[in-house]
């Protein structure tokens, strides 16, 4: 197990913790006093860690968790507001932060390994976006989710991108237009999270889910995750055409040959991850 301090953190109080549990990496947001808001440093730290994990062949899955009562309250409004005194009223800085956050969220989607959110408390605005950007999510019964930007005059436009790709339009619009939080059970029912578990067990449950996926062929998981998100943006005909090409390439992979052989021979497969 190892801890790694995120970029711009002090040794005494790292804003992002990293540990390794076998083939599963765990990143923990560690700004509980600030409700784990996504400051510029937190966004940079997450993106750097994602890049490192992408290149680490020993890591086969990732869990993103948080310390304290809140999973994440979204962007750090104090940090953003402090730049209103800039000559351009903060325009350049706001664009920089929003683009950096969007790039980090996309890095989760493009990570060639499954990412599981472990949500112990409230996840709002960009915090809700972070959950929606993960491939899978496990929530505590005490968790809740909201996109409340409309309440403070700042519509949750970037969180909307991830949210609307997870839940039906009517439910997404209600969350975006009212700003009202939904409980974990409702989040599960509309597809924002996969599982709801007793409070305090969400981290262990998320790690267990990540470990289950980590047992599969890393090559096949990477192939499948990439194909899932690509086909989702295509027309039906294009999606089937693309998926057929992926299936053909997959059938030629060593792990498909091994897996199918193991299935026929009724034995456990031995993955080569290629």
Secondary structure, DSSP 8 states (H G I E B T S, - for coil): ------TT--SSS-SEEEEEETTEEEEEE--GGGTT-B-HHHHHHHHHHHHHHHH-TT--EEEEEE-SSEEE--B-HHHHHGGGGSTTTTHHHHHHHHHHHHHHHHHHHH-SSEEEEEE-SEEETHHHHHHHHSSEEEEETT-EEE-GGGGGT---HHHHHHHTTTS-HHHHHHHHHH---EEHHHHHHTTS-SEEE-TT-HHHHHHHHHHHHHTS-HHHHHHHHHHHHHHHTS-HHHHHHHHHHHHHHHHTSHHHHHHHHHHHHTS-------
